[in-house]
Amino acid sequence: MFVTRDYDHCVIGNYLKKKHNPLSQLIGKPETTAIYIHKADFEDLIQQALAAGAGGMRMYFASYCATGFAPVDEIVAAGYDKMLTLTFAPTDASGTDLGQYYLFNPAGGLINIPKPIAVILNGSYRNVKIPLLTAIITDCGKPGFQETKSMWLEFEKLHGSCGFVREMQCQGAHGIAIFIGCYPIGYILPGTTYDVSWQMTVIFELTKTVKYFGNTPYTYVFDVEDTDGYDGRKGGSGEPATRSDYTILGGNTINPCPPSTTNCGGA
């Protein structure tokens, strides 16, 4: 699960350089760079997935649009129309959606959305933004490029003994920021032969808040590498970890679709 801050900066920077500006031109306002989620809301998603017997979690790239479903349309009316977001679907161990779909409200809270609404939101990204993103990377010299539609993680990576939720609790994080990113050029997904150069992906970061001028909370992202005790954590050999251990152990566990799997979920 762990990757270095250099990897973070590379992946986030690729998105900002290659895709953020044209996407912003397309929708007529600044495109999403990160999705901020309160700790309690993320834990709510995990608990609902656990109750459904999830073996994994699929994250679909989506775009806000009018759907006829009031909780979503209220977000659209609040200024998020056309902006990138993510919908979440608990899956079985093979990556097949279990039928429940979720969306985090930017104002706070987890929304359970019916499958037809998830299909509309996911389709808004696929039908409007993927053609532009494909044209950009094709023009960059990668013919036959296929953009990411969704990503999948084994549930253990999120909720296991060494999962993301445990790390969030260990570090006293108040929430997470999911940054939009793009894989580096020439990047081969670990354990596969799939070249995912410039495909969209995401980076999970931990956040905390500080209060300034009274009780107003301000959210900021922090790196695990900067936390107390980082250099004393155990590496793959059981000995104290070094920063290189986290490069080796980290890699990237997110499984993008396409092209690394034929099961792209049901929405």
C-alpha positions as CSV (number, residue, x, y, z in Angstrom):
1,M,0.0,0.0,0.0
2,F,2.8,2.4,0.7
3,V,4.4,4.5,-2.0
4,T,7.0,7.2,-1.7
5,R,6.1,10.9,-1.8
6,D,8.2,11.1,-5.0
7,Y,5.8,8.6,-6.6
8,D,2.9,10.6,-5.4
9,H,4.3,13.8,-6.8
10,C,5.0,12.1,-10.2
11,V,1.5,10.6,-10.5
12,I,-0.4,13.8,-9.3
13,G,1.9,15.9,-11.5
14,N,1.2,13.9,-14.6
15,Y,-2.5,14.5,-14.2
16,L,-2.0,18.2,-13.6
17,K,0.3,18.6,-16.6
18,K,-1.4,16.4,-19.1
19,K,-5.1,16.3,-18.3
20,H,-6.3,18.9,-15.8
21,N,-6.1,21.9,-18.1
22,P,-7.9,20.4,-21.1
23,L,-10.6,18.9,-18.8
24,S,-11.1,22.3,-17.2
25,Q,-11.5,23.8,-20.7
26,L,-14.0,21.1,-21.5
27,I,-16.2,21.8,-18.5
28,G,-15.7,25.6,-18.4
29,K,-14.3,25.7,-14.8
30,P,-11.4,24.1,-12.8
31,E,-11.6,20.4,-12.8
32,T,-11.3,18.2,-9.7
33,T,-7.9,17.6,-8.3
34,A,-8.8,15.7,-5.1
35,I,-11.8,14.4,-3.3
36,Y,-11.7,15.1,0.5
37,I,-13.5,12.6,2.7
38,H,-14.1,12.7,6.5
39,K,-12.8,9.8,8.4
40,A,-16.3,8.9,9.7
41,D,-17.8,8.9,6.2
42,F,-15.0,6.6,4.9
43,E,-15.5,4.2,7.8
44,D,-19.2,4.2,7.1
45,L,-18.5,3.0,3.5
46,I,-16.2,0.3,4.9
47,Q,-18.8,-0.9,7.4
48,Q,-21.5,-1.0,4.8
49,A,-19.2,-3.0,2.5
50,L,-18.4,-5.4,5.4
51,A,-22.1,-5.9,6.0
52,A,-22.5,-6.8,2.3
53,G,-19.7,-9.4,2.6
54,A,-17.4,-7.5,0.3
55,G,-14.1,-9.1,-0.9
56,G,-13.1,-6.0,-2.8
57,M,-13.9,-2.4,-3.6
58,R,-14.3,-1.0,-7.1
59,M,-13.9,2.8,-7.7
60,Y,-15.5,4.2,-10.9
61,F,-14.4,7.4,-12.4
62,A,-17.6,9.5,-12.8
63,S,-18.8,13.0,-13.6
64,Y,-21.5,14.9,-11.8
65,C,-24.6,15.6,-13.9
66,A,-28.4,15.9,-13.5
67,T,-29.8,12.4,-12.7
68,G,-33.3,13.0,-11.4
69,F,-32.1,11.6,-8.0
70,A,-32.4,14.4,-5.5
71,P,-29.3,13.8,-3.3
72,V,-27.1,13.9,-6.5
73,D,-28.9,16.8,-8.1
74,E,-28.5,18.9,-5.0
75,I,-24.7,18.4,-5.4
76,V,-24.9,19.4,-9.1
77,A,-26.9,22.5,-8.2
78,A,-24.3,23.4,-5.6
79,G,-21.7,24.0,-8.4
80,Y,-20.3,20.5,-9.0
81,D,-21.9,20.0,-12.4
82,K,-19.6,18.2,-14.9
83,M,-16.8,17.8,-12.3
84,L,-14.9,14.5,-11.8
85,T,-15.8,12.3,-8.9
86,L,-15.7,8.7,-7.9
87,T,-18.5,6.2,-7.2
88,F,-17.8,3.2,-5.0
89,A,-19.1,-0.4,-5.4
90,P,-18.4,-3.2,-2.9
91,T,-17.5,-6.4,-4.9
92,D,-16.9,-10.1,-4.4
93,A,-13.4,-11.4,-4.3
94,S,-13.3,-11.7,-8.1
95,G,-14.2,-8.0,-8.6
96,T,-17.9,-8.4,-9.5
97,D,-20.1,-5.7,-8.2
98,L,-22.5,-6.7,-5.4
99,G,-25.1,-4.2,-6.5
100,Q,-24.7,-1.4,-4.0
101,Y,-23.2,1.9,-5.1
102,Y,-22.0,4.9,-3.1
103,L,-21.0,8.5,-3.5
104,F,-19.3,10.9,-1.0
105,N,-21.1,14.2,-0.7
106,P,-18.5,17.1,-0.9
107,A,-20.5,18.7,1.9
108,G,-20.1,15.6,4.0
109,G,-21.9,12.3,4.3
110,L,-22.1,9.0,2.3
111,I,-24.9,8.6,-0.2
112,N,-26.3,5.2,-1.2
113,I,-27.1,5.6,-4.9
114,P,-29.3,3.2,-7.0
115,K,-27.5,1.4,-9.7
116,P,-29.2,3.3,-12.6
117,I,-27.9,6.6,-11.0
118,A,-24.4,5.2,-10.8
119,V,-24.6,4.1,-14.5
120,I,-25.6,7.7,-15.4
121,L,-22.7,9.3,-13.4
122,N,-20.1,6.8,-14.6
123,G,-21.4,7.1,-18.2
124,S,-21.0,10.9,-18.0
125,Y,-17.3,10.4,-17.5
126,R,-16.9,7.7,-20.1
127,N,-19.0,9.3,-22.8
128,V,-17.8,12.9,-22.4
129,K,-14.3,12.8,-21.0
130,I,-12.7,9.6,-22.1
131,P,-12.8,10.6,-25.8
132,L,-10.9,13.8,-25.0
133,L,-8.4,12.0,-22.7
134,T,-7.8,9.4,-25.3
135,A,-7.2,12.0,-28.0
136,I,-4.6,13.8,-25.8
137,I,-2.5,10.6,-25.0
138,T,-2.8,9.5,-28.6
139,D,-1.4,12.9,-29.7
140,C,1.4,12.3,-27.1
141,G,2.6,9.3,-29.1
142,K,0.7,6.3,-27.6
143,P,-1.6,4.9,-30.3
144,G,-4.3,2.5,-29.2
145,F,-4.4,4.1,-25.8
146,Q,-7.3,3.0,-23.5
147,E,-8.2,5.2,-20.6
148,T,-9.1,3.9,-17.1
149,K,-12.8,3.4,-16.4
150,S,-12.5,1.9,-12.9
151,M,-10.0,0.6,-10.4
152,W,-10.2,-2.3,-8.0
153,L,-8.7,-3.2,-4.6
154,E,-8.9,-6.3,-2.5
155,F,-10.9,-5.4,0.6
156,E,-7.9,-6.5,2.8
157,K,-5.9,-3.6,1.4
158,L,-8.6,-1.2,2.9
159,H,-9.7,-3.0,6.0
160,G,-7.1,-5.7,6.8
161,S,-4.6,-5.7,9.7
162,C,-2.2,-3.6,7.6
163,G,-4.9,-1.9,5.6
164,F,-5.6,1.8,4.9
165,V,-8.3,2.2,7.6
166,R,-5.8,0.8,10.2
167,E,-3.2,3.3,9.0
168,M,-5.7,6.1,9.1
169,Q,-6.5,5.3,12.7
170,C,-2.9,4.7,13.7
171,Q,-1.8,8.1,12.4
172,G,-4.8,9.9,14.0
173,A,-5.9,11.2,10.6
174,H,-9.1,13.2,10.4
175,G,-9.9,12.0,6.9
176,I,-8.4,11.2,3.5
177,A,-7.8,13.0,0.3
178,I,-8.1,11.0,-2.9
179,F,-6.0,12.7,-5.5
180,I,-6.6,12.2,-9.2
181,G,-3.4,11.1,-11.0
182,C,-1.9,9.4,-14.0
183,Y,0.6,6.6,-14.1
184,P,4.1,7.5,-15.3
185,I,5.2,6.8,-18.8
186,G,6.5,3.3,-19.2
187,Y,4.9,2.1,-16.0
188,I,4.2,-1.6,-15.9
189,L,1.6,-2.7,-13.3
190,P,3.5,-4.8,-10.7
191,G,3.1,-8.5,-11.3
192,T,1.8,-8.1,-14.8
193,T,2.9,-7.2,-18.3
194,Y,0.4,-4.4,-18.7
195,D,1.7,-1.0,-19.7
196,V,-0.5,1.5,-18.0
197,S,1.4,4.6,-19.1
198,W,-0.6,7.8,-18.6
199,Q,-3.8,6.0,-17.5
200,M,-5.8,7.7,-14.9
201,T,-5.4,6.4,-11.3
202,V,-5.8,7.8,-7.8
203,I,-3.6,8.4,-4.8
204,F,-4.9,8.0,-1.2
205,E,-3.5,10.5,1.2
206,L,-4.1,11.1,4.9
207,T,-5.4,14.5,6.2
208,K,-5.6,16.4,9.4
209,T,-7.1,19.7,10.4
210,V,-6.0,22.8,12.3
211,K,-8.1,25.6,13.6
212,Y,-7.4,29.1,12.7
213,F,-9.3,32.3,13.6
214,G,-11.6,30.7,16.1
215,N,-13.1,27.3,15.4
216,T,-12.8,27.1,11.6
217,P,-11.1,23.9,10.7
218,Y,-8.6,23.9,7.8
219,T,-7.7,20.6,6.2
220,Y,-4.2,19.7,5.1
221,V,-2.5,16.5,3.7
222,F,0.5,14.9,5.5
223,D,3.0,12.3,4.4
224,V,3.4,9.1,6.4
225,E,7.2,9.5,5.8
226,D,7.1,12.6,8.0
227,T,5.4,11.0,11.0
228,D,7.1,10.0,14.3
229,G,8.4,6.4,14.2
230,Y,8.4,6.0,10.5
231,D,12.0,4.9,10.3
232,G,11.4,2.4,13.0
233,R,8.6,0.5,11.3
234,K,9.2,-3.0,10.3
235,G,10.1,-3.7,6.6
236,G,9.6,-6.8,4.5
237,S,12.5,-8.7,6.3
238,G,11.0,-8.0,9.8
239,E,13.9,-5.6,10.5
240,P,13.4,-1.8,10.9
241,A,12.1,-0.4,7.7
242,T,14.1,2.0,5.5
243,R,12.6,4.4,3.0
244,S,13.7,1.9,0.2
245,D,11.6,-0.8,2.0
246,Y,8.5,1.3,1.3
247,T,9.4,1.7,-2.3
248,I,9.8,-2.0,-2.7
249,L,6.8,-3.0,-0.6
250,G,4.6,-0.2,-2.0
251,G,4.5,-0.5,-5.8
252,N,0.8,0.2,-6.5
253,T,-2.0,-2.2,-5.7
254,I,-4.7,-0.5,-7.6
255,N,-5.9,-2.6,-10.5
256,P,-7.1,-0.3,-13.3
257,C,-9.7,-1.3,-15.9
258,P,-8.9,-1.3,-18.8
259,P,-6.5,-3.0,-19.6
260,S,-5.3,-5.2,-16.7
261,T,-8.5,-7.1,-16.1
262,T,-11.5,-8.2,-18.2
263,N,-13.9,-7.7,-15.3
264,C,-14.7,-4.0,-15.3
265,G,-17.7,-4.2,-12.9
266,G,-21.4,-3.8,-13.5
267,A,-21.8,0.0,-13.8
